């Protein structure tokens, strides 16, 4: 959906029943808590039945309550401070087994990404990376780790790769100074979205460069600026951002690009193996 859930509620509130109005009022005042409640718990808080909560989700146009709850979670993720995230996590996790809960949640995000990623957009991204004169990779804050990972492998495949660094304020734009129409910028951004990433992506687009975004929803700030958008589900785990699914998508992109440069890639890794061996980069197995 293009609209966030609060906008949908405001748009449809005139047709709500009394019970649905109570649900809407509770969500409006307690969106950070409601986003992680079961339908039964939300109904209890709004003093309505669980079935009324489910019908409320359907009235807003969602396939069911789980989809509405995910939309609510996505809406609030970029608004919560780290302290608020910790408080939400305490309420959600409670006495649950943290290890099992986190691993199960990460698995779910990978499956959701696999089922929803646009294959045609993925193939277009591969084609544009292969055709690019220069490849710029940008990710800030926690997304910088993803950018570095992608850059590590792309630098083994190509001579024209540059991972942008955010060491000094304003330096990003200096690194993008010569980006042109036959270049590609891969922008990576997940909540909480970095303003500097958005500004840098807009600059690259204004310079005529092709923009590939790797983000979480088609309403994220950089998705709207991209020529090709790849979506991966991420999550908020207390003060930590879970980026397992985005990393898996980036893995797939690296491999897909690599298979198109098969002969060159084999030559590159052959030379690397000789260098690693000569300079004892890796431990060797005994015997």
GUDO-371973 format. One line per 3 residues: number of its first residue (from 1); their letters; for each residue x, z, y of N, C-alpha, C. Coordinates in steps of 0.02 Angstrom, whole numbers, padded with zeros to 5 digits. Each point is the difference from the previous one (the first is absolute). Layout:
% GUDO-371973
NUM) A) X:Z:Y:X:Z:Y:X:Z:Y ~ ... $
% end
This chain:
% GUDO-371973
1) XXX) 00042:00000:-00060:-00042:00000:00060:00043:00000:00063 ~ -00021:-00036:00052:00038:-00005:00062:-00008:00063:00043 ~ -00057:00034:-00005:-00014:00058:00042:00017:00064:-00038 $
4) XXX) 00023:00051:00038:00011:00064:-00033:-00067:00035:-00011 ~ 00001:00052:-00040:-00062:00030:-00022:-00039:00033:00057 ~ 00036:00027:00049:-00034:00031:00057:-00039:-00052:00040 $
7) XXX) 00030:-00059:00008:-00035:-00055:00035:-00061:-00022:-00038 ~ 00005:-00002:-00067:-00057:-00019:-00042:-00057:00051:00007 ~ 00018:00063:00000:-00050:00053:00006:-00036:-00006:00067 $
10) XXX) 00039:-00011:00053:-00029:-00006:00067:-00047:-00060:00004 ~ 00019:-00054:-00034:-00039:-00062:00002:-00066:00008:-00037 ~ 00000:00039:-00055:-00059:00003:-00043:-00040:00065:00006 $
13) XXX) 00020:00045:00044:-00029:00067:00002:-00074:00001:00016 ~ -00024:-00051:00036:-00071:00000:00019:-00046:-00009:-00060 ~ 00027:-00025:-00055:-00042:-00008:-00060:00009:00054:-00052 $
16) XXX) 00038:00053:00017:00014:00053:-00048:-00060:00047:-00010 ~ -00004:00026:-00061:-00048:00054:-00014:00029:00065:00028 ~ -00039:00054:-00002:00024:00064:00026:00061:00024:-00039 $
19) XXX) -00001:-00010:-00066:00056:00020:-00042:00063:-00040:00016 ~ -00009:-00065:00011:00057:-00043:00016:00029:00017:00069 ~ -00042:00021:00046:00023:00021:00066:00044:00062:-00007 $
22) XXX) -00019:00046:-00044:00041:00060:-00010:00069:-00018:-00030 ~ 00000:-00048:-00045:00064:-00023:-00029:00043:-00031:00055 ~ -00030:-00042:00040:00036:-00034:00054:00029:00051:00049 $
25) XXX) -00039:00050:00018:00023:00051:00047:00058:00040:-00030 ~ -00005:00016:-00065:00054:00038:-00031:00065:-00041:-00001 ~ -00006:-00064:-00019:00059:-00043:-00002:00030:-00007:00070 $
28) XXX) -00043:-00008:00050:00025:-00008:00068:00040:00060:00024 ~ -00021:00060:-00021:00033:00061:00023:00056:00022:-00046 ~ 00000:-00024:-00063:00049:00023:-00049:00028:-00057:-00042 $
31) XXX) 00018:-00055:00032:00021:-00060:-00038:00062:00014:-00043 ~ 00047:00043:00024:00060:00013:-00038:-00014:00037:-00064 ~ -00052:00042:00000:-00019:00036:-00061:-00045:-00043:-00045 $
34) XXX) -00048:-00034:00031:-00048:-00040:-00039:00035:-00056:-00039 ~ 00056:-00025:00026:00035:-00056:-00032:00025:00016:-00069 ~ 00004:00064:-00018:00028:00019:-00065:-00050:00040:-00042 $
37) XXX) -00064:-00002:00019:-00052:00036:-00036:-00033:-00045:-00052 ~ -00024:00030:-00053:-00043:-00036:-00047:-00068:-00009:00033 ~ -00041:-00043:-00028:-00068:-00011:00027:-00040:00065:-00003 $
40) XXX) 00009:00038:-00054:-00036:00063:-00007:00021:00050:00053 ~ 00066:00004:00013:00025:00048:00050:-00023:-00019:00070 ~ 00002:-00066:00016:-00023:-00022:00065:-00075:00015:00008 $
43) XXX) -00037:-00011:-00053:-00072:00015:00002:-00013:00074:00013 ~ 00040:00042:-00032:-00006:00072:00010:00014:00019:00072 ~ 00052:-00029:00029:00018:00016:00069:-00053:-00025:00049 $
46) XXX) -00029:-00058:-00014:-00051:-00029:00044:-00070:00023:-00017 ~ -00005:00041:-00052:-00065:00028:-00023:-00049:-00055:-00021 ~ 00027:-00047:-00040:-00042:-00052:-00030:00021:-00007:-00073 $
49) XXX) -00036:-00041:-00038:00016:-00009:-00070:00058:-00050:-00008 ~ 00031:00002:-00058:00054:-00047:-00015:-00026:-00072:00002 ~ -00060:-00010:-00025:-00029:-00068:00000:-00011:-00026:00070 $
52) XXX) -00014:00045:00047:-00009:-00021:00070:00067:-00024:00029 ~ 00054:00033:-00020:00067:-00021:00023:00016:-00069:-00028 ~ -00016:-00012:-00062:00013:-00065:-00031:-00040:-00055:00035 $
55) XXX) -00064:00015:00014:-00042:-00049:00035:00026:-00013:00071 ~ 00028:00051:00030:00029:-00007:00067:00058:-00050:-00001 ~ 00042:00005:-00052:00056:-00047:-00007:-00026:-00071:-00008 $
58) XXX) -00052:-00008:-00041:-00029:-00067:-00011:-00031:-00027:00064 ~ -00032:00045:00039:-00031:-00020:00063:00052:-00028:00049 ~ 00061:00026:-00004:00054:-00024:00044:00030:-00065:-00024 $
61) XXX) -00018:-00021:-00061:00025:-00063:-00025:00056:00006:-00051 ~ 00015:00061:-00022:00052:00010:-00050:-00030:-00008:-00070 ~ 00043:-00016:-00048:-00022:-00009:-00069:-00019:00066:-00032 $
64) XXX) 00024:00055:00027:-00016:00066:-00026:00037:00052:00041 ~ -00008:00064:-00020:00031:00054:00038:00077:-00003:-00003 ~ 00031:-00015:-00058:00073:-00003:-00001:00029:-00049:00050 $
67) XXX) -00033:-00058:00009:00025:-00049:00048:-00007:00026:00071 ~ -00056:00035:00014:-00009:00028:00067:00053:00054:00013 ~ 00015:00041:-00050:00050:00052:00009:00069:-00029:00013 $
70) XXX) 00018:-00054:-00036:00064:-00033:00012:00004:-00027:00071 ~ -00056:-00029:00024:-00002:-00026:00069:00010:00056:00050 ~ -00029:00057:-00013:00006:00057:00044:00072:00026:-00001 $
73) XXX) 00031:00001:-00058:00070:00022:-00006:00046:-00047:00038 ~ -00011:-00065:-00006:00042:-00049:00036:-00008:00007:00075 ~ -00060:00016:00022:-00013:00007:00071:00038:00059:00030 $
76) XXX) 00001:00056:-00036:00030:00061:00029:00075:00004:-00009 ~ 00028:-00039:-00047:00071:00009:-00016:00045:-00010:00061 ~ -00017:-00047:00042:00042:-00013:00058:-00014:00047:00058 $
79) XXX) -00048:00045:-00009:-00018:00045:00055:00026:00071:-00011 ~ 00015:00018:-00062:00020:00068:-00015:00073:00013:00016 ~ 00014:00056:00030:00069:00022:00009:00027:00025:-00067 $
82) XXX) 00065:00012:-00004:00030:00025:-00062:-00028:00068:-00018 ~ -00012:00042:00050:-00028:00067:-00013:-00070:-00007:-00029 ~ -00041:-00045:00028:-00068:-00010:-00026:00002:-00027:-00071 $
85) XXX) 00048:-00044:-00014:00007:-00027:-00068:00013:00057:-00050 ~ 00043:00046:00018:00015:00056:-00045:-00063:00041:-00013 ~ -00039:00012:00052:-00062:00039:-00009:-00049:-00037:-00045 $
88) XXX) -00007:-00065:00010:-00044:-00040:-00042:00023:00003:-00073 ~ 00066:-00007:-00010:00028:00001:-00068:-00015:00066:-00035 ~ 00003:00055:00037:-00015:00066:-00029:-00071:00002:-00026 $
91) XXX) -00046:-00028:00041:-00071:00000:-00019:-00013:-00046:-00060 ~ 00035:-00057:-00002:-00012:-00049:-00053:00033:00021:-00065 ~ 00064:00020:00004:00038:00016:-00061:-00023:00066:-00031 $
94) XXX) -00009:00050:00042:-00019:00065:-00026:00048:00024:-00053 ~ -00029:00014:-00058:00041:00025:-00057:00015:-00055:-00050 ~ -00008:-00063:00019:00011:-00056:-00046:00074:-00005:-00019 $
97) XXX) 00013:-00032:-00056:00068:-00015:-00022:00028:-00054:00046 ~ 00046:00018:00044:00025:-00046:00051:00032:-00062:-00031 ~ 00041:00010:-00051:00035:-00056:-00031:-00049:-00052:-00028 $
100) XXX) -00048:00024:-00040:-00049:-00046:-00030:-00043:-00033:00053 ~ -00020:00038:00051:-00043:-00027:00052:00034:-00056:00039 ~ 00064:00011:00018:00036:-00050:00039:00013:-00062:-00041 $
103) XXX) 00022:00009:-00063:00014:-00058:-00042:-00064:-00040:-00014 ~ -00055:00035:-00011:-00064:-00035:-00012:-00022:-00038:00062 ~ 00009:00031:00059:-00019:-00033:00062:00042:-00062:00012 $
106) XXX) 00066:00005:-00012:00044:-00058:00009:-00018:-00057:-00048 ~ -00016:00018:-00061:-00021:-00050:-00050:-00063:-00036:00023 ~ -00047:00038:00027:-00063:-00029:00024:00013:-00049:00057 $
109) XXX) 00047:00017:00045:00014:-00044:00056:00031:-00066:-00022 ~ 00042:00002:-00052:00030:-00061:-00026:-00054:-00044:-00031 ~ -00045:00030:-00038:-00054:-00038:-00033:-00046:-00031:00053 $
112) XXX) -00017:00039:00052:-00043:-00027:00053:00034:-00058:00036 ~ 00066:00006:00011:00037:-00054:00032:00001:-00062:-00044 ~ 00012:00010:-00064:00001:-00057:-00047:-00067:-00036:-00001 $
115) XXX) -00054:00037:00005:-00067:-00030:-00004:-00024:-00032:00065 ~ 00032:00018:00056:-00025:-00025:00064:00047:-00045:00038 ~ 00064:-00002:-00018:00048:-00040:00038:-00019:-00074:-00005 $
118) XXX) 00006:-00035:00055:-00019:-00070:00004:00057:-00043:-00028 ~ -00011:-00033:-00056:00053:-00040:-00033:00022:-00058:00043 ~ -00046:-00033:00034:00018:-00057:00042:00044:00022:00058 $
121) XXX) -00016:00057:00030:00042:00026:00054:00069:00018:-00026 ~ 00003:00026:-00060:00065:00017:-00031:00043:-00062:-00008 ~ -00030:-00054:-00025:00037:-00062:-00010:00022:-00031:00066 $
124) XXX) -00043:00005:00051:00018:-00026:00066:00059:00039:00029 ~ 00000:00065:-00012:00055:00042:00024:00066:-00022:-00032 ~ -00002:-00013:-00066:00060:-00023:-00035:00024:-00066:00029 $
127) XXX) -00046:-00047:00011:00019:-00066:00027:00032:00006:00069 ~ -00027:00043:00042:00025:00005:00069:00068:00036:00002 ~ 00010:00046:-00045:00065:00033:-00004:00053:-00050:-00022 $
130) XXX) -00016:-00041:-00050:00048:-00049:-00025:00016:-00054:00052 ~ -00048:-00015:00043:00009:-00054:00049:00030:00025:00066 ~ 00007:00065:00008:00021:00029:00064:00073:-00015:00016 $
133) XXX) 00014:-00014:00062:00070:-00007:00023:00034:00068:00002 ~ -00035:00050:00026:00024:00068:00000:-00058:00046:-00023 ~ 00018:00053:-00036:-00050:00048:-00024:00015:00067:00032 $
136) XXX) -00047:00024:00039:00005:00066:00032:-00047:00048:-00037 ~ 00024:00060:-00014:-00041:00050:-00035:-00004:00062:00043 ~ -00061:00023:00012:-00011:00056:00046:-00047:00052:-00031 $
139) XXX) 00024:00061:-00003:-00041:00057:-00019:00027:00061:00034 ~ -00043:00042:00027:00023:00060:00035:-00030:00062:-00031 ~ 00031:00057:00018:-00020:00064:-00027:00005:-00003:-00077 $
142) XXX) -00052:00021:-00037:00005:-00002:-00073:00004:-00071:-00027 ~ -00026:-00048:00037:00002:-00070:-00022:00070:-00029:00002 ~ 00045:00033:00035:00069:-00024:00004:00033:-00002:-00069 $
145) XXX) -00019:00047:-00043:00027:00002:-00068:-00020:-00064:-00038 ~ -00062:-00022:00010:-00024:-00061:-00033:00037:-00061:00028 ~ 00011:00000:00065:00036:-00056:00031:00072:-00004:-00026 $
148) XXX) 00033:00057:-00007:00068:00002:-00025:00004:-00024:-00073 ~ -00049:00020:-00039:-00002:-00021:-00071:-00008:-00076:-00005 ~ -00047:-00027:00038:-00010:-00073:00000:00063:-00035:00025 $
151) XXX) 00029:00026:00053:00060:-00031:00028:00059:00001:-00047 ~ 00006:00054:-00039:00055:00006:-00048:00001:-00059:-00048 ~ -00058:-00017:-00027:-00004:-00054:-00049:-00001:-00069:00033 $
154) XXX) -00034:-00006:00056:-00001:-00066:00034:00070:-00019:00024 ~ 00040:00049:00018:00069:-00015:00022:00043:-00026:-00058 ~ -00021:00014:-00061:00035:-00028:-00058:-00021:-00072:-00014 $
157) XXX) -00058:-00019:00026:-00026:-00067:-00013:00015:-00048:00057 ~ 00003:00025:00061:00004:-00043:00059:00056:00024:00047 ~ 00022:-00046:00042:00050:00016:00051:-00031:00012:00069 $
160) XXX) -00067:-00004:00002:-00033:-00001:00065:-00048:00059:00010 ~ 00016:00057:-00030:-00045:00057:00001:00025:00053:00048 ~ -00045:00028:00038:00018:00055:00045:-00053:00054:-00002 $
163) XXX) 00020:00060:-00021:-00044:00058:00002:00008:00033:00068 ~ -00055:00006:00037:00004:00028:00067:00004:00076:-00001 ~ 00042:00027:00043:00011:00072:00002:-00030:00029:00064 $
166) XXX) -00020:00063:-00004:-00031:00033:00057:00044:00056:00027 ~ 00065:-00010:-00001:00046:00053:00020:-00005:00018:00074 ~ -00008:-00050:00042:-00001:00012:00072:-00065:-00027:00029 $
169) XXX) -00031:00038:00045:-00062:-00022:00031:00008:-00068:00033 ~ -00044:-00046:-00017:00002:-00066:00029:00044:-00049:-00037 ~ 00041:00024:-00046:00047:-00044:-00034:-00035:-00050:-00045 $
172) XXX) -00058:00016:-00026:-00037:-00046:-00043:-00009:-00068:00034 ~ -00019:00001:00064:-00013:-00062:00036:00064:-00040:00010 ~ 00056:00035:00008:00064:-00036:00006:00017:-00034:-00065 $
175) XXX) -00017:00031:-00056:00014:-00030:-00065:-00046:-00060:-00014 ~ -00056:-00002:00034:-00047:-00055:-00008:00007:-00054:00054 ~ 00050:00007:00041:00007:-00042:00060:-00002:-00075:-00017 $
178) XXX) 00031:-00020:-00055:00007:-00071:-00016:-00049:-00024:-00054 ~ -00050:00040:-00017:-00048:-00021:-00050:-00040:-00060:00026 ~ -00011:-00050:-00044:-00032:-00062:00020:-00054:-00021:-00049 $
181) XXX) -00028:-00059:00013:-00057:-00024:-00039:00014:-00014:-00073 ~ 00062:-00015:-00018:00015:-00013:-00071:00027:00062:-00035 ~ -00007:00058:00032:00020:00064:-00030:-00061:00037:-00026 $
184) XXX) 00012:00049:-00043:-00053:00043:-00026:00016:00073:00014 ~ -00050:00036:00024:00005:00073:00007:-00046:00031:-00052 ~ 00028:00043:-00043:-00041:00038:-00047:-00008:00070:00029 $
187) XXX) -00060:00015:00023:-00014:00065:00030:-00034:00046:-00051 ~ 00027:00060:-00008:-00027:00048:-00048:-00024:00062:00038 ~ -00063:00017:-00008:-00027:00057:00038:-00058:00032:-00036 $
190) XXX) 00004:00066:-00008:-00052:00040:-00032:-00014:00061:00043 ~ -00060:00029:-00005:-00015:00059:00041:00051:00056:-00010 ~ 00018:00034:00055:-00022:-00011:00068:00038:-00059:00029 $
193) XXX) -00037:-00050:00026:00031:-00063:00022:00047:00011:00059 ~ 00059:-00029:-00004:00048:00005:00054:-00017:-00050:00056 ~ -00005:00024:00061:-00014:-00043:00057:00056:-00051:00010 $
196) XXX) 00062:00021:-00012:00057:-00045:00010:-00002:-00058:-00050 ~ -00024:00013:-00060:-00007:-00054:-00048:-00051:-00051:00025 ~ -00057:00025:00024:-00052:-00045:00024:00025:-00042:00059 $
199) XXX) 00036:00031:00046:00027:-00036:00058:00051:-00053:-00021 ~ 00042:00017:-00049:00051:-00047:-00023:-00032:-00059:-00036 ~ -00051:00013:-00040:-00035:-00053:-00035:-00035:-00046:00050 $
202) XXX) -00030:00029:00051:-00032:-00041:00051:00051:-00043:00037 ~ 00058:00027:00013:00053:-00038:00033:00021:-00060:-00042 ~ 00010:00012:-00066:00020:-00054:-00045:-00053:-00054:-00003 $
205) XXX) -00063:00021:-00003:-00055:-00049:-00001:-00002:-00041:00064 ~ 00010:00034:00057:-00001:-00035:00064:00058:-00049:00006 ~ 00054:00013:-00036:00058:-00046:-00001:-00011:-00059:-00047 $
208) XXX) -00057:00001:-00036:-00016:-00055:-00045:00022:00009:-00072 ~ 00030:00057:-00016:00023:00012:-00068:-00060:00011:-00047 ~ 00010:-00015:-00064:-00049:00015:-00051:00002:00075:-00014 $
211) XXX) -00058:00031:-00004:-00003:00072:-00012:-00034:00014:-00067 ~ 00035:00036:-00043:-00029:00024:-00063:-00007:00076:00006 ~ -00060:00025:-00007:-00009:00072:00004:-00011:00030:-00069 $
214) XXX) 00030:00057:-00011:-00011:00040:-00061:-00029:00066:00025 ~ -00064:00011:-00012:-00034:00057:00028:-00057:00022:-00046 ~ -00042:00046:00023:-00049:00029:-00045:-00071:-00028:00006 $
217) XXX) -00019:-00022:00059:-00067:-00028:00009:00002:-00060:00047 ~ -00051:-00042:-00004:-00001:-00059:00044:-00021:00018:00071 ~ -00012:00064:00013:-00014:00022:00068:00059:00038:00031 $
220) XXX) 00056:00004:-00036:00058:00035:00027:00028:-00041:00058 ~ 00036:00032:00046:00023:-00036:00060:00042:-00062:-00013 ~ 00043:00002:-00052:00043:-00059:-00011:-00035:-00054:-00042 $
223) XXX) -00053:00019:-00036:-00037:-00050:-00039:-00031:-00051:00046 ~ -00023:00023:00057:-00034:-00044:00048:00048:-00049:00033 ~ 00064:00014:-00004:00050:-00042:00033:00034:-00048:-00049 $
226) XXX) -00017:00005:-00064:00038:-00035:-00052:-00029:-00069:-00016 ~ 00046:-00045:-00021:-00021:-00064:-00028:-00019:00008:-00073 ~ 00035:00044:-00034:-00014:00017:-00070:00000:00076:-00006 $
229) XXX) -00052:00027:-00032:-00006:00072:-00006:-00003:00020:-00073 ~ 00044:00045:-00021:00000:00027:-00068:-00020:00073:00004 ~ -00051:00018:-00038:-00027:00068:00003:00017:00040:-00062 $
232) XXX) 00022:00062:00011:00014:00046:-00055:-00029:00068:00018 ~ -00030:00032:-00048:-00030:00065:00012:00053:00055:00006 ~ -00005:00038:00053:00044:00057:00008:-00044:00063:00004 $
235) XXX) 00033:00057:00004:-00039:00061:-00001:00036:00054:00040 ~ -00038:00050:00018:00026:00058:00035:00004:00058:-00049 ~ 00060:00024:-00015:00008:00056:-00045:00032:00056:00040 $
238) XXX) -00043:00046:00024:00023:00052:00046:00035:-00033:00059 ~ 00061:00022:00017:00036:-00029:00056:00039:-00062:-00021 ~ -00004:-00019:-00064:00037:-00056:-00029:-00044:-00062:-00005 $
241) XXX) 00028:-00058:00016:-00035:-00063:-00011:00019:-00028:-00068 ~ -00049:-00013:-00042:00013:-00030:-00066:00003:-00075:00008 ~ 00059:-00029:-00012:00011:-00071:00009:00019:-00034:-00066 $
244) XXX) -00025:00026:-00055:00016:-00027:-00066:-00028:-00070:-00008 ~ -00063:-00010:00018:-00031:-00067:-00007:00033:-00051:00046 ~ 00013:00016:00065:00037:-00048:00041:00068:-00019:-00029 $
247) XXX) 00035:00049:-00028:00065:-00016:-00031:-00009:-00046:-00059 ~ -00052:00010:-00039:-00013:-00043:-00058:-00015:-00071:00023 ~ -00039:-00007:00054:-00015:-00066:00028:00064:-00034:00025 $
250) XXX) 00042:00038:00033:00064:-00028:00024:00044:-00020:-00059 ~ 00000:00039:-00053:00036:-00019:-00061:-00023:-00069:-00024 ~ -00066:-00009:-00002:-00028:-00064:-00023:00021:-00057:00046 $
253) XXX) 00001:00013:00065:00020:-00052:00048:00073:-00019:-00009 ~ 00043:00050:-00010:00071:-00014:-00011:00011:-00042:-00063 ~ -00034:00019:-00054:00008:-00037:-00063:-00027:-00071:00006 $
256) XXX) -00058:-00007:00034:-00030:-00066:00008:00045:-00046:00041 ~ 00031:00026:00052:00047:-00039:00040:00062:-00016:-00042 ~ 00023:00049:-00037:00060:-00009:-00041:-00008:-00054:-00053 $
259) XXX) -00059:-00005:-00029:-00010:-00051:-00052:00001:-00071:00028 ~ -00012:-00005:00066:00003:-00066:00033:00072:-00019:00018 ~ 00046:00048:-00004:00070:-00014:00016:00043:00017:-00062 $
262) XXX) -00027:-00016:-00058:00028:00023:-00064:00075:-00017:-00008 ~ 00018:-00063:00011:00070:-00020:-00011:00046:00034:00050 ~ -00019:00000:00063:00041:00032:00052:00005:00075:-00012 $
265) XXX) -00055:00030:-00023:-00001:00072:-00013:00047:00017:-00057 ~ 00001:-00041:-00052:00046:00012:-00057:00072:-00004:00022 ~ 00016:-00049:00042:00069:-00007:00026:00019:00062:00042 $
268) XXX) -00047:00022:00041:00014:00058:00043:00014:00062:-00041 ~ -00043:00013:-00049:00009:00061:-00040:00061:-00006:-00046 ~ 00017:-00061:-00019:00062:-00010:-00038:00060:00021:00040 $
271) XXX) 00002:-00021:00063:00055:00018:00045:00000:00075:00014 ~ -00060:00029:00008:-00005:00072:00012:00026:00040:-00059 ~ -00018:-00021:-00061:00023:00036:-00059:00076:00000:-00004 $
274) XXX) 00031:-00056:00017:00073:-00003:-00001:00029:00048:00052 ~ -00030:00002:00059:00024:00045:00053:-00010:00073:-00020 ~ -00061:00016:-00026:-00014:00069:-00020:00048:00023:-00054 $
277) XXX) 00016:-00046:-00046:00045:00017:-00054:00072:00011:00026 ~ 00021:-00046:00045:00069:00004:00026:00011:00063:00041 ~ -00051:00022:00036:00008:00058:00044:-00034:00063:-00028 $
280) XXX) -00019:-00003:-00064:-00028:00058:-00036:-00057:00032:00039 ~ -00049:-00041:00019:-00058:00024:00037:-00045:00043:-00044 ~ -00008:-00020:-00063:-00045:00036:-00045:00039:00032:-00058 $
283) XXX) -00026:00056:-00024:00028:00030:-00060:-00014:-00045:-00059 ~ 00048:-00004:-00046:-00009:-00039:-00060:-00015:00046:-00059 ~ -00042:-00026:-00045:-00015:00039:-00060:00062:00007:-00043 $
286) XX) 00010:00058:-00030:00057:00012:-00044:-00001:-00047:-00060 ~ 00059:-00023:-00018:00004:-00044:-00059:-00012:-00072:00019 $
% end
